[in-house]
């Protein structure tokens, strides 16, 4: 999922899975390349009660990059988790 150009995302009770290795680990570390949820400049995501699973090199679970990029994550249910596997 990519939120860009001043966009917004409101999501709840999802299962988000990301596989496939990054083509450039440096860009993954600094710009969120290959992230399961990527929020870019001037955009916002609110994610509630959601499982995010990544199983790939350079695949962050949730990543915000650029000025005024915001991610709000909250999980009220104990069985829901955020996973990041390198």
Secondary structure, 3 states (H helix, E strand, C coil): CEECCCCEEEEECCEEEEECCCCCHHHHHHHCCCCCEEECCCCEEEEECCEEEEECCCCCCEEECCCCCEEEEECCCCCCCECCEC
